[in-house]
């Protein structure tokens, strides 16, 4: 699942570049070292701007990227599948990629590698009507899915993790309409994201149930990761490290100052509702940095458990080789 596949914000967008120059505005970060020229690099979002991206915008707004030696040019794709396509085509140096899409891309020989975690736990959940007290209660009831393999895997994992039989759940393809489908009571449950659709539903229908996949047997895998091609990593590891450092600084600042994080998103995405953005950041904030940890860390032991789960629930046929799919040296560097 790639944010926000079933979000109420989902709508076609033109490919645009957000060059959030800081200039002399207050709140900007450090300038690059004298005599150095930051290396330009495109960073493709997984989809429309939302609070998961706030630290990215804050890093650019405050000049943390230029201080690290890179000038990030943030791009918004027209669909959630653009990240893999544009990385492979060399039209972006970096992209935020759903971890399931990364596994599928690896199985197809795309040569993409995850170098940093954007969040430290899954954002996927099964969202349900208030009268669905637990996942196994969905037996004989309708659950909406987009039709993507990751959605079906999440639904099966959650129901099975509660001791239910996923085969007894009646699945119906609803596309990316989880919120309207639930509000209209066309379905009893739907796959979605607790940091986006979950927040919207809680505000519009108090009592809506939220069954997070890692509370029902899935490992705490990072839903979104920063990815680059294996060729970029080989040719320019310094650029990869600079990008990771800049983003780490931006997200650390966002976690410390939620108001600044909301400001950064609202500036980058005019029309964003500030109250909704603040509620979404409050929901996702703890998922950005683990207790006692650092932003972006990749944990090999956890990723191996994710790889086994990925194959077990049918997202890929073979268990991903974590050592090939991820390069942990950048995110885990001091």
ABEGO torsion letter per residue (X at the ends): XBOBAABAABBBBBBBBBBBBAEABBGBBBBBBBGBBBBBBBBBBABBBBAAAAAAAAAAAAGAAAAAGBBBBBBBBABAAAAAAAAAAGABABBBBBAAAAAAAAAAGAGBBBABBABABBABBBBBBAABABAAAABGBBBBBAGBAAAAAAAAAAAAAAGBBAAABBBBBAEBAAAAAAAAGABABBBBBAABAAAAAAAABBGBBBBBAAAAGBBBBBABBBBBBAAAAAABAAAAAAAAAAAAAAAAAAAABAAAAAAAAAAABBGBBAAAAAAAAAAAAAAABBBGBBBGBBBAAAAAAAAAAAAAAGABABBBBAAAABBAAAAABX
